């Protein structure tokens, strides 16, 4: 492949992350009205009333994410390709990042599909509505703990990089560790129905949500810089690029 085409595809893949972030925000916050979350202590009737009122929005939120969530895959791959530069070829860090990133679109779409199931046919038993609503929130928030590993290995790669021109700045490695810690409390939603570790709480939902958005924006910025630096390296010394595996 011509280098100009390759690096254009790389940049497009990074910008896919912007599209996914915007679609995610629009789907969950604007269209689906799922931010902030309904309380875990809400009654079956309250949950049913909420989902009945927002039925159309929830269903369209699933459509939006169904269209745009798969664009996360090019973003994940270009991230691993940049980490591959650090490792001098495919290695543990780049492969762990790639395999854990595969979860992201499913982690958004599957819970939404569960919520769409309960809202698809109006008039369901409120207890069934409550059951599937619980499954949505527990899965959507609880699965975020998987991304602890995903974000942490990016941090490790930034710290072990000994290249003259690092792919990611060193401070960004530490920042990824902070984000990983911020995402970890999501797993405690399974044992919390109120307080900061519940699915609408500060530590399980609010802090991870803010950390994710900030991390995503910074990842986009530094991936674009990393692609530019790789392109400069290719122009200076084509033989310095690792061979395809």
C-alpha positions as CSV (number, residue, x, y, z in Angstrom):
1,X,0.0,0.0,0.0
2,X,1.2,3.5,-0.8
3,X,2.3,5.3,2.4
4,X,0.1,8.3,1.6
5,X,-3.0,6.0,1.5
6,X,-1.9,4.1,4.6
7,X,-1.5,7.2,6.8
8,X,-4.7,8.7,5.4
9,X,-6.4,5.5,6.6
10,X,-4.7,5.8,9.9
11,X,-5.9,9.4,10.4
12,X,-9.4,8.4,9.3
13,X,-9.4,5.6,11.9
14,X,-8.4,8.1,14.6
15,X,-11.2,10.4,13.6
16,X,-13.6,7.4,13.9
17,X,-13.0,7.8,17.6
18,X,-14.5,11.4,17.4
19,X,-17.6,10.1,15.5
20,X,-18.1,7.3,18.1
21,X,-17.8,9.8,21.0
22,X,-20.3,12.2,19.5
23,X,-22.7,9.3,18.6
24,X,-22.4,7.9,22.1
25,X,-23.1,11.2,23.8
26,X,-26.1,11.9,21.5
27,X,-27.5,8.4,21.8
28,X,-27.3,8.1,25.6
29,X,-27.8,11.6,26.7
30,X,-29.9,13.4,24.2
31,X,-32.0,10.8,22.3
32,X,-32.3,8.0,24.9
33,X,-32.4,10.3,28.0
34,X,-30.3,7.7,29.9
35,X,-28.0,10.2,31.4
36,X,-28.3,10.7,34.4
37,X,-29.5,7.1,35.1
38,X,-32.7,6.3,36.8
39,X,-32.2,5.4,40.5
40,X,-31.5,1.7,41.4
41,X,-34.1,2.1,44.1
42,X,-36.9,3.2,41.7
43,X,-40.0,1.0,41.8
44,X,-41.1,-1.2,39.0
45,X,-43.9,1.3,38.2
46,X,-41.4,4.2,38.2
47,X,-39.1,2.4,35.8
48,X,-42.0,1.4,33.6
49,X,-43.3,4.9,33.4
50,X,-39.8,6.3,32.6
51,X,-39.3,3.8,29.8
52,X,-42.8,4.2,28.4
53,X,-42.2,8.0,28.3
54,X,-38.8,7.6,26.5
55,X,-39.7,4.5,24.5
56,X,-39.0,6.1,21.1
57,X,-35.8,7.7,22.3
58,X,-34.4,4.4,23.7
59,X,-35.1,2.5,20.5
60,X,-33.5,5.2,18.3
61,X,-30.5,5.3,20.7
62,X,-30.0,1.6,19.9
63,X,-30.2,2.4,16.2
64,X,-27.6,5.2,16.5
65,X,-25.2,3.1,18.4
66,X,-25.8,0.1,16.0
67,X,-24.7,2.3,13.1
68,X,-21.7,4.1,14.8
69,X,-20.4,1.9,17.5
70,X,-18.6,-0.4,15.0
71,X,-16.4,2.6,14.1
72,X,-14.6,2.0,17.4
73,X,-12.8,-0.9,15.8
74,X,-10.6,1.2,13.4
75,X,-9.8,3.4,16.4
76,X,-8.8,0.4,18.5
77,X,-6.7,-1.0,15.7
78,X,-4.8,2.2,15.1
79,X,-4.1,2.5,18.8
80,X,-2.6,-1.0,18.8
81,X,-0.6,-0.2,15.6
82,X,1.0,2.8,17.5
83,X,1.8,0.6,20.5
84,X,3.3,-1.9,18.1
85,X,5.9,0.8,17.2
86,X,6.9,0.9,20.8
87,X,7.3,-2.9,21.0
88,X,9.0,-3.2,17.6
89,X,6.3,-5.5,16.4
90,X,3.2,-7.2,17.7
91,X,3.7,-7.8,21.4
92,X,1.9,-8.4,24.7
93,X,0.9,-4.8,25.2
94,X,-0.5,-4.1,21.7
95,X,-2.3,-7.4,21.6
96,X,-3.9,-7.0,25.0
97,X,-5.0,-3.5,24.1
98,X,-6.6,-4.8,20.9
99,X,-8.4,-7.8,22.4
100,X,-9.8,-5.8,25.3
101,X,-10.9,-3.0,23.0
102,X,-13.0,-5.5,21.1
103,X,-15.4,-5.5,24.1
104,X,-16.3,-1.8,23.7
105,X,-18.9,-1.9,20.9
106,X,-20.5,-5.0,22.4
107,X,-20.4,-3.4,25.9
108,X,-22.5,-0.6,24.6
109,X,-24.8,-2.4,22.1
110,X,-25.7,-5.5,24.1
111,X,-27.1,-3.6,27.2
112,X,-28.9,-1.2,24.9
113,X,-30.5,-4.1,23.0
114,X,-31.7,-5.5,26.4
115,X,-33.3,-2.1,27.1
116,X,-34.8,-2.0,23.6
117,X,-36.3,-5.5,24.2
118,X,-38.3,-4.3,27.2
119,X,-39.5,-1.1,25.5
120,X,-40.2,-2.7,22.1
121,X,-43.7,-3.9,23.1
122,X,-45.5,-1.5,25.3
123,X,-47.6,-2.8,28.2
124,X,-45.2,-5.4,29.6
125,X,-45.5,-6.5,33.2
126,X,-43.7,-3.9,35.3
127,X,-41.7,-6.6,37.1
128,X,-40.3,-7.8,33.8
129,X,-39.5,-4.2,32.9
130,X,-37.7,-3.8,36.2
131,X,-35.8,-7.0,35.7
132,X,-34.5,-6.1,32.2
133,X,-33.8,-2.5,33.3
134,X,-31.6,-3.9,36.1
135,X,-29.8,-6.1,33.6
136,X,-29.2,-3.1,31.3
137,X,-27.7,-0.9,34.1
138,X,-25.7,-3.7,35.8
139,X,-24.2,-4.8,32.5
140,X,-23.6,-1.3,31.0
141,X,-21.9,0.1,34.1
142,X,-20.4,-3.1,35.5
143,X,-18.6,-4.1,32.3
144,X,-16.5,-0.9,32.4
145,X,-14.0,-2.7,34.7
146,X,-12.8,-4.6,31.6
147,X,-11.4,-1.3,30.3
148,X,-9.2,-1.0,33.3
149,X,-6.8,-3.4,31.6
150,X,-7.3,-1.8,28.2
151,X,-6.3,1.7,29.5
152,X,-3.6,0.4,31.8
153,X,-1.6,-1.3,29.0
154,X,-1.6,1.9,27.1
155,X,-0.1,3.6,30.2
156,X,2.5,0.9,30.4
157,X,3.5,1.3,26.8
158,X,4.0,5.0,27.3
159,X,6.3,4.4,30.2
160,X,8.4,1.7,28.6
161,X,8.9,3.6,25.4
162,X,12.6,4.4,24.9
163,X,12.4,5.8,21.4
164,X,14.1,9.1,20.7
165,X,10.6,10.5,19.8
166,X,8.2,8.6,22.1
167,X,4.8,7.6,20.6
168,X,3.0,8.9,23.7
169,X,4.3,11.5,26.2
170,X,5.5,9.9,29.5
171,X,2.9,11.9,31.6
172,X,0.2,10.4,29.5
173,X,1.2,6.9,30.7
174,X,0.5,8.0,34.3
175,X,-2.7,9.6,33.2
176,X,-3.9,6.3,31.8
177,X,-3.3,4.7,35.2
178,X,-5.4,7.3,36.9
179,X,-8.2,6.7,34.3
180,X,-7.9,2.9,34.9
181,X,-8.4,3.5,38.7
182,X,-11.4,5.8,37.9
183,X,-13.0,3.0,35.9
184,X,-12.5,0.2,38.4
185,X,-15.4,1.1,40.8
186,X,-17.9,0.2,38.2
187,X,-17.6,-3.5,39.1
188,X,-19.1,-2.7,42.6
189,X,-22.5,-2.0,41.1
190,X,-23.4,-5.7,41.6
191,X,-23.3,-5.3,45.3
192,X,-24.5,-1.7,45.7
193,X,-28.1,-0.4,45.3
194,X,-27.4,3.0,46.7
195,X,-24.5,5.3,47.5
196,X,-21.4,6.2,45.5
197,X,-20.9,2.7,44.2
198,X,-24.4,2.2,42.8
199,X,-25.0,2.5,39.1
200,X,-26.0,6.2,39.5
201,X,-23.3,6.9,42.1
202,X,-20.3,9.2,42.0
203,X,-17.6,6.5,41.9
204,X,-19.4,3.9,39.7
205,X,-21.0,6.2,37.1
206,X,-20.2,9.9,37.3
207,X,-16.4,9.9,37.8
208,X,-15.8,7.1,35.3
209,X,-18.0,8.9,32.7
210,X,-16.0,12.1,33.0
211,X,-12.7,10.2,33.0
212,X,-13.6,8.3,29.9
213,X,-14.6,11.4,27.9
214,X,-11.3,13.3,28.9
215,X,-9.3,10.1,28.2
216,X,-11.0,9.7,24.8
217,X,-10.3,13.3,23.7
218,X,-6.6,13.0,24.8
219,X,-6.3,9.7,23.0
220,X,-7.6,11.2,19.8
221,X,-5.1,14.2,20.1
222,X,-2.1,12.0,20.8
223,X,-2.9,9.3,18.3
224,X,-3.1,12.0,15.6
225,X,0.4,13.2,16.7
226,X,1.7,9.6,16.8
227,X,0.5,9.0,13.2
228,X,2.2,12.2,12.1
229,X,5.4,11.1,13.8
230,X,5.3,7.7,12.1
231,X,4.7,9.3,8.8
232,X,7.8,11.5,9.3
233,X,9.8,8.4,10.2
234,X,8.6,6.7,7.0
235,X,9.7,9.6,4.9
236,X,13.2,9.8,6.5
237,X,13.9,6.1,6.6
238,X,11.4,3.7,5.0
239,X,13.4,0.7,6.1
240,X,13.0,1.7,9.8
241,X,9.3,0.7,9.8
242,X,8.6,-2.8,11.3
243,X,7.8,-5.4,8.7
244,X,4.2,-6.5,8.5
245,X,3.4,-9.7,10.3
